[in-house]
Amino acid sequence: MPAMTPRVEIVKDAVSLACRAPSLHNSQPWRWVGGHGALQLFLDPTRVLNYDQSRREALIGCGAALHHVRVAMAASGWHTEINRFPDAGDPEHIASLEFTPREHVTEGDCRRADAILMRRSDRLPFSWPAEWEAFVPMLHNIVDADAVQLDFVPDDLRPELAEASQIATSLRLYDSAYHTEIGWWTGEIRVSDGISYASLVSASESDRVDVGRHFPVRQGAERRIEIPEDHAKIALLSTETDTLADALASGEALSAVLLECTMAGLATCTLTHITEVRATRELVTALTGCDGQPQVLIRVGVAPLDEALPPPTPRRPLADVFHVHS
């Protein structure tokens, strides 16, 4: 007779995979507590960035981790039942998870969990993804349309979106606190979080990507010179309202899209700088005609097949983010 609750080792391995989820500047704003056959996800307020006072982007990261852990548990033969924001008196208690055995583990379950380790945030220019129109319905099928709306920015509106991206950058040009924080998360002292030097782009590489956040530039030989400009498709995740629950749902949808793209051999890069600023967030709404609140944009395209997979960005030690109550 199969066990009714997973072993601690299985949950621990799943949390380790979940911590590969993307988060703002790789800040990893989550804390996990296991025990009694359940798993609890908490927001770690010490990992919330100063310019994310609403905690919206921290919760998007937690949502991505929540979906990641569900994917990891499915590949280990467990169904996850999630109770979101279970304690009205504790807004940092993001979710309570319980597990029941699954009868079957599919090949897709395993491939999706493998995609967690293969995914990278790629800030270099992309080639146009072939057979894109056939792939779009698959992405729509994996996003819960009752919670999050998935749209794609038409190619003919790309110049206007690029202008919104530049405006977002310009509006923060003299925001010293913002730039100090960016510098902190991209500094050489970061060993278990932040954005590694290898993940940054040079000034000329950045110039070839018209929709992207400006980070401190790296030095070195220019890469992907065979792609003179970015031809990525731009996905947009939006919600009807703008609550913390909407941010969490957006993160879960973000994870689903990123992993599905990775399974299809597509490169991705998550973008939130445009939706962090009210003026450009409203521009995205007007530009796309979406009915709700823009939450996250995602560049999707093709990286050269002969390129070596870049090293994974660092993650905090599991002992710092996961604890077991006996």
Kinemage of the C-alpha trace (Angstrom):
@kinemage 1
@onewidth
@group {chain A} dominant
@subgroup {mainchain}
@vectorlist {calphas} color= white
{ca met a 1} P 0.000 0.000 0.000
{ca pro a 2} L 1.533 3.375 -1.009
{ca ala a 3} L 2.405 5.950 1.623
{ca met a 4} L -0.224 8.651 2.081
{ca thr a 5} L 2.329 11.402 2.691
{ca pro a 6} L 5.645 11.992 0.925
{ca arg a 7} L 8.961 11.412 2.660
{ca val a 8} L 10.790 14.494 3.854
{ca glu a 9} L 13.540 13.813 1.302
{ca ile a 10} L 11.036 14.050 -1.567
{ca val a 11} L 9.657 17.346 -0.299
{ca lys a 12} L 13.174 18.646 0.276
{ca asp a 13} L 14.197 17.797 -3.302
{ca ala a 14} L 11.043 19.465 -4.613
{ca val a 15} L 11.733 22.636 -2.630
{ca ser a 16} L 15.285 22.647 -3.960
{ca leu a 17} L 13.877 22.645 -7.503
{ca ala a 18} L 11.255 25.236 -6.578
{ca cys a 19} L 14.003 27.589 -5.478
{ca arg a 20} L 15.216 27.674 -9.088
{ca ala a 21} L 12.164 29.854 -9.817
{ca pro a 22} L 12.814 33.342 -11.194
{ca ser a 23} L 12.450 36.348 -8.907
{ca leu a 24} L 13.191 40.042 -9.135
{ca his a 25} L 16.995 40.332 -9.404
{ca asn a 26} L 17.179 36.746 -8.116
{ca ser a 27} L 16.217 38.015 -4.662
{ca gln a 28} L 14.516 34.684 -3.777
{ca pro a 29} L 11.867 36.168 -1.433
{ca trp a 30} L 10.546 32.887 -0.055
{ca arg a 31} L 10.724 30.716 3.014
{ca trp a 32} L 9.487 27.126 3.268
{ca val a 33} L 8.445 25.121 6.314
{ca gly a 34} L 7.719 21.382 6.092
{ca gly a 35} L 6.236 18.935 8.534
{ca his a 36} L 3.197 16.802 9.345
{ca gly a 37} L 2.838 15.790 5.702
{ca ala a 38} L 2.359 19.385 4.544
{ca leu a 39} L 4.456 22.248 3.250
{ca gln a 40} L 4.047 25.949 4.014
{ca leu a 41} L 5.248 28.814 1.815
{ca phe a 42} L 5.981 32.194 3.416
{ca leu a 43} L 7.096 35.517 2.018
{ca asp a 44} L 10.462 36.536 3.452
{ca pro a 45} L 10.124 40.301 4.051
{ca thr a 46} L 13.888 40.693 4.381
{ca arg a 47} L 14.196 39.785 0.687
{ca val a 48} L 11.712 42.384 -0.583
{ca leu a 49} L 13.389 45.149 -2.572
{ca asn a 50} L 13.021 48.758 -1.450
{ca tyr a 51} L 11.326 49.821 -4.687
{ca asp a 52} L 8.833 46.933 -4.381
{ca gln a 53} L 7.013 48.329 -1.353
{ca ser a 54} L 3.688 46.874 -2.493
{ca arg a 55} L 5.401 43.429 -2.481
{ca arg a 56} L 3.813 42.758 -5.861
{ca glu a 57} L 6.995 41.550 -7.523
{ca ala a 58} L 8.059 39.544 -4.480
{ca leu a 59} L 4.732 37.732 -4.660
{ca ile a 60} L 5.186 37.121 -8.387
{ca gly a 61} L 8.434 35.359 -7.479
{ca cys a 62} L 6.688 33.366 -4.749
{ca gly a 63} L 3.998 32.389 -7.248
{ca ala a 64} L 6.627 31.088 -9.655
{ca ala a 65} L 8.198 29.053 -6.837
{ca leu a 66} L 4.762 27.724 -5.865
{ca his a 67} L 4.151 26.450 -9.393
{ca his a 68} L 7.696 25.047 -9.561
{ca val a 69} L 7.179 22.986 -6.403
{ca arg a 70} L 3.907 21.607 -7.754
{ca val a 71} L 5.706 20.568 -10.957
{ca ala a 72} L 8.504 18.929 -8.972
{ca met a 73} L 6.086 16.998 -6.757
{ca ala a 74} L 4.094 15.822 -9.790
{ca ala a 75} L 7.265 14.346 -11.281
{ca ser a 76} L 7.808 12.502 -7.986
{ca gly a 77} L 4.312 11.012 -8.088
{ca trp a 78} L 2.388 13.435 -5.876
{ca his a 79} L -0.613 15.675 -6.503
{ca thr a 80} L -0.502 19.052 -4.749
{ca glu a 81} L -3.529 20.675 -3.168
{ca ile a 82} L -2.891 24.381 -2.557
{ca asn a 83} L -4.635 26.700 -0.110
{ca arg a 84} L -3.497 30.240 -0.959
{ca phe a 85} L -3.286 32.880 1.788
{ca pro a 86} L -4.633 30.442 4.391
{ca asp a 87} L -4.232 32.755 7.385
{ca ala a 88} L -6.000 36.107 7.147
{ca gly a 89} L -4.008 37.298 10.142
{ca asp a 90} L -0.640 36.535 8.561
{ca pro a 91} L -0.182 38.130 5.116
{ca glu a 92} L 3.276 36.569 4.850
{ca his a 93} L 1.785 33.055 4.903
{ca ile a 94} L 1.437 32.646 1.152
{ca ala a 95} L 0.244 29.061 0.790
{ca ser a 96} L -0.348 25.780 2.552
{ca leu a 97} L 0.308 22.659 0.473
{ca glu a 98} L -0.824 19.087 1.050
{ca phe a 99} L 0.024 16.068 -1.071
{ca thr a 100} L -1.749 12.911 -2.193
{ca pro a 101} L -0.337 10.063 -4.288
{ca arg a 102} L -0.849 10.120 -8.060
{ca glu a 103} L -1.594 6.965 -9.981
{ca his a 104} L 0.630 7.845 -12.920
{ca val a 105} L 3.608 10.031 -13.678
{ca thr a 106} L 3.692 11.006 -17.337
{ca glu a 107} L 6.660 11.719 -19.546
{ca gly a 108} L 5.432 15.308 -19.705
{ca asp a 109} L 5.563 15.559 -15.910
{ca cys a 110} L 9.214 14.502 -15.930
{ca arg a 111} L 10.162 16.760 -18.838
{ca arg a 112} L 8.525 19.728 -17.160
{ca ala a 113} L 10.515 19.131 -13.959
{ca asp a 114} L 13.695 18.765 -16.030
{ca ala a 115} L 12.906 22.120 -17.648
{ca ile a 116} L 13.272 23.789 -14.252
{ca leu a 117} L 16.999 23.035 -14.363
{ca met a 118} L 17.329 23.958 -18.039
{ca arg a 119} L 15.629 27.364 -17.877
{ca arg a 120} L 17.753 30.508 -17.917
{ca ser a 121} L 16.958 34.225 -18.074
{ca asp a 122} L 18.553 35.123 -21.403
{ca arg a 123} L 19.076 38.872 -21.903
{ca leu a 124} L 20.752 38.567 -25.310
{ca pro a 125} L 18.857 39.086 -28.602
{ca phe a 126} L 16.723 36.214 -29.936
{ca ser a 127} L 15.883 34.945 -33.389
{ca trp a 128} L 12.244 34.710 -34.437
{ca pro a 129} L 10.614 31.475 -33.160
{ca ala a 130} L 9.507 29.265 -36.052
{ca glu a 131} L 5.997 27.766 -36.005
{ca trp a 132} L 5.019 30.326 -33.398
{ca glu a 133} L 1.352 30.432 -34.357
{ca ala a 134} L 1.044 26.694 -33.729
{ca phe a 135} L 2.696 27.059 -30.318
{ca val a 136} L 0.538 29.909 -29.016
{ca pro a 137} L -2.559 27.730 -28.339
{ca met a 138} L -0.419 25.454 -26.150
{ca leu a 139} L 0.537 28.428 -23.997
{ca his a 140} L -3.076 29.505 -23.689
{ca asn a 141} L -4.011 25.989 -22.559
{ca ile a 142} L -1.596 26.011 -19.614
{ca val a 143} L -2.621 29.405 -18.205
{ca asp a 144} L -5.652 29.568 -15.933
{ca ala a 145} L -7.714 32.124 -17.849
{ca asp a 146} L -9.999 32.638 -14.839
{ca ala a 147} L -7.068 34.120 -12.916
{ca val a 148} L -4.593 35.446 -15.483
{ca gln a 149} L -4.972 36.685 -19.046
{ca leu a 150} L -2.270 35.798 -21.580
{ca asp a 151} L -1.834 38.082 -24.607
{ca phe a 152} L 0.876 38.691 -27.162
{ca val a 153} L 2.035 42.102 -28.319
{ca pro a 154} L 1.534 42.336 -32.103
{ca asp a 155} L 4.750 42.803 -34.057
{ca asp a 156} L 3.529 46.088 -35.533
{ca leu a 157} L 3.215 47.529 -32.010
{ca arg a 158} L 6.762 46.559 -31.063
{ca pro a 159} L 8.185 50.083 -31.657
{ca glu a 160} L 5.643 51.569 -29.250
{ca leu a 161} L 6.465 48.915 -26.631
{ca ala a 162} L 10.174 49.644 -27.086
{ca glu a 163} L 9.411 53.320 -26.508
{ca ala a 164} L 7.562 52.451 -23.284
{ca ser a 165} L 10.592 50.435 -22.194
{ca gln a 166} L 12.850 53.414 -22.824
{ca ile a 167} L 10.477 55.753 -20.976
{ca ala a 168} L 10.552 53.443 -17.945
{ca thr a 169} L 14.335 53.674 -18.003
{ca ser a 170} L 14.305 57.461 -18.446
{ca leu a 171} L 11.897 58.010 -15.561
{ca arg a 172} L 14.401 56.326 -13.252
{ca leu a 173} L 17.495 57.907 -14.721
{ca tyr a 174} L 18.107 60.079 -11.630
{ca asp a 175} L 16.653 57.688 -9.051
{ca ser a 176} L 19.831 57.036 -7.084
{ca ala a 177} L 18.144 54.617 -4.664
{ca tyr a 178} L 16.935 52.475 -7.569
{ca his a 179} L 20.379 52.368 -9.179
{ca thr a 180} L 22.063 51.650 -5.862
{ca glu a 181} L 19.788 48.674 -5.359
{ca ile a 182} L 20.425 47.428 -8.914
{ca gly a 183} L 24.146 47.732 -8.260
{ca trp a 184} L 23.811 45.775 -5.020
{ca trp a 185} L 22.076 42.828 -6.700
{ca thr a 186} L 24.581 42.720 -9.575
{ca gly a 187} L 27.713 43.256 -7.495
{ca glu a 188} L 30.617 40.838 -7.423
{ca ile a 189} L 30.027 40.069 -3.742
{ca arg a 190} L 26.803 38.203 -4.582
{ca val a 191} L 27.541 34.484 -4.184
{ca ser a 192} L 24.148 32.910 -3.457
{ca asp a 193} L 21.683 35.414 -4.917
{ca gly a 194} L 21.557 38.355 -7.288
{ca ile a 195} L 22.378 38.449 -10.988
{ca ser a 196} L 25.708 36.904 -11.888
{ca tyr a 197} L 28.177 38.748 -14.123
{ca ala a 198} L 27.801 36.113 -16.845
{ca ser a 199} L 24.075 36.849 -17.032
{ca leu a 200} L 24.597 40.549 -17.787
{ca val a 201} L 25.038 41.990 -21.276
{ca ser a 202} L 27.458 44.488 -22.747
{ca ala a 203} L 26.374 47.941 -23.906
{ca ser a 204} L 26.356 46.897 -27.561
{ca glu a 205} L 24.438 43.707 -26.776
{ca ser a 206} L 21.886 45.728 -24.832
{ca asp a 207} L 21.476 48.087 -27.792
{ca arg a 208} L 20.313 45.132 -29.900
{ca val a 209} L 17.459 44.359 -27.470
{ca asp a 210} L 14.880 47.116 -27.697
{ca val a 211} L 12.638 45.898 -24.842
{ca gly a 212} L 14.681 45.187 -21.728
{ca arg a 213} L 15.791 46.478 -18.340
{ca his a 214} L 19.079 48.361 -18.198
{ca phe a 215} L 21.594 46.725 -15.876
{ca pro a 216} L 25.267 47.526 -15.270
{ca val a 217} L 27.116 46.383 -18.382
{ca arg a 218} L 29.665 43.596 -18.652
{ca gln a 219} L 32.954 43.724 -20.525
{ca gly a 220} L 34.153 41.185 -23.051
{ca ala a 221} L 33.699 39.995 -26.607
{ca glu a 222} L 30.307 40.737 -28.117
{ca arg a 223} L 28.073 37.686 -28.302
{ca arg a 224} L 25.438 36.590 -30.814
{ca ile a 225} L 26.665 38.979 -33.461
{ca glu a 226} L 24.762 36.881 -36.027
{ca ile a 227} L 21.520 38.315 -34.572
{ca pro a 228} L 21.714 42.066 -35.292
{ca glu a 229} L 18.400 42.871 -33.540
{ca asp a 230} L 15.977 41.136 -31.243
{ca his a 231} L 13.128 39.255 -32.939
{ca ala a 232} L 11.534 37.858 -29.790
{ca lys a 233} L 7.802 37.567 -29.399
{ca ile a 234} L 6.469 39.437 -26.380
{ca ala a 235} L 3.938 37.744 -24.096
{ca leu a 236} L 1.930 39.728 -21.562
{ca leu a 237} L 0.363 38.389 -18.370
{ca ser a 238} L -2.332 40.589 -16.870
{ca thr a 239} L -5.029 40.283 -14.226
{ca glu a 240} L -8.483 41.780 -13.815
{ca thr a 241} L -7.558 43.524 -10.576
{ca asp a 242} L -4.278 44.280 -8.814
{ca thr a 243} L -4.401 42.464 -5.474
{ca leu a 244} L -1.630 40.463 -3.873
{ca ala a 245} L -3.526 37.321 -4.868
{ca asp a 246} L -3.359 38.550 -8.479
{ca ala a 247} L 0.403 38.953 -8.183
{ca leu a 248} L 0.728 35.402 -6.831
{ca ala a 249} L -1.420 34.015 -9.659
{ca ser a 250} L 0.692 35.930 -12.178
{ca gly a 251} L 3.812 34.255 -10.822
{ca glu a 252} L 2.235 30.828 -11.157
{ca ala a 253} L 1.265 31.605 -14.750
{ca leu a 254} L 4.752 32.969 -15.408
{ca ser a 255} L 6.310 29.696 -14.262
{ca ala a 256} L 3.941 27.678 -16.470
{ca val a 257} L 4.816 29.747 -19.556
{ca leu a 258} L 8.568 29.702 -18.912
{ca leu a 259} L 8.687 25.940 -18.429
{ca glu a 260} L 6.511 25.244 -21.469
{ca cys a 261} L 8.772 27.433 -23.600
{ca thr a 262} L 11.876 25.726 -22.234
{ca met a 263} L 10.413 22.305 -23.057
{ca ala a 264} L 9.868 23.552 -26.625
{ca gly a 265} L 13.507 24.635 -26.925
{ca leu a 266} L 12.720 28.349 -26.725
{ca ala a 267} L 14.707 30.964 -24.831
{ca thr a 268} L 12.976 33.379 -22.462
{ca cys a 269} L 13.539 36.518 -20.439
{ca thr a 270} L 11.095 37.881 -17.872
{ca leu a 271} L 10.501 41.656 -17.943
{ca thr a 272} L 8.899 43.698 -15.165
{ca his a 273} L 10.603 47.087 -15.412
{ca ile a 274} L 7.798 48.490 -17.591
{ca thr a 275} L 5.059 47.422 -15.173
{ca glu a 276} L 6.912 48.803 -12.123
{ca val a 277} L 6.268 52.394 -13.199
{ca arg a 278} L 2.668 53.607 -13.255
{ca ala a 279} L 3.077 55.747 -16.386
{ca thr a 280} L 4.507 52.954 -18.529
{ca arg a 281} L 2.174 50.378 -17.015
{ca glu a 282} L -0.698 52.516 -18.250
{ca leu a 283} L 1.030 52.790 -21.633
{ca val a 284} L 1.097 49.005 -21.913
{ca thr a 285} L -2.607 48.874 -21.070
{ca ala a 286} L -3.410 51.437 -23.765
{ca leu a 287} L -1.072 49.875 -26.273
{ca thr a 288} L -2.331 46.310 -25.955
{ca gly a 289} L -5.941 47.065 -25.155
{ca cys a 290} L -5.893 44.599 -22.255
{ca asp a 291} L -8.864 44.876 -19.913
{ca gly a 292} L -6.918 44.462 -16.682
{ca gln a 293} L -3.643 45.236 -14.977
{ca pro a 294} L -0.391 44.341 -16.804
{ca gln a 295} L 1.795 42.282 -14.477
{ca val a 296} L 4.662 40.656 -16.390
{ca leu a 297} L 6.052 40.658 -19.921
{ca ile a 298} L 8.106 37.781 -21.310
{ca arg a 299} L 10.450 37.803 -24.286
{ca val a 300} L 10.299 34.472 -26.129
{ca gly a 301} L 12.574 33.489 -28.997
{ca val a 302} L 15.356 31.255 -30.221
{ca ala a 303} L 18.972 31.205 -29.072
{ca pro a 304} L 21.636 29.635 -31.327
{ca leu a 305} L 21.661 25.849 -30.982
{ca asp a 306} L 25.454 25.667 -30.933
{ca glu a 307} L 25.683 27.932 -27.898
{ca ala a 308} L 26.681 26.342 -24.617
{ca leu a 309} L 24.067 26.631 -21.900
{ca pro a 310} L 25.236 29.407 -19.547
{ca pro a 311} L 25.893 28.474 -15.931
{ca pro a 312} L 22.860 28.648 -13.642
{ca thr a 313} L 22.459 31.734 -11.511
{ca pro a 314} L 23.309 31.183 -7.846
{ca arg a 315} L 20.764 30.168 -5.244
{ca arg a 316} L 20.719 30.448 -1.468
{ca pro a 317} L 21.640 27.302 0.494
{ca leu a 318} L 18.577 25.138 1.047
{ca ala a 319} L 19.162 25.255 4.803
{ca asp a 320} L 18.574 29.021 4.694
{ca val a 321} L 15.139 28.773 3.089
{ca phe a 322} L 13.719 25.390 4.130
{ca his a 323} L 13.058 24.142 7.655
{ca val a 324} L 11.290 21.026 8.898
{ca his a 325} L 9.117 20.955 11.994
{ca ser a 326} L 9.083 17.560 13.633
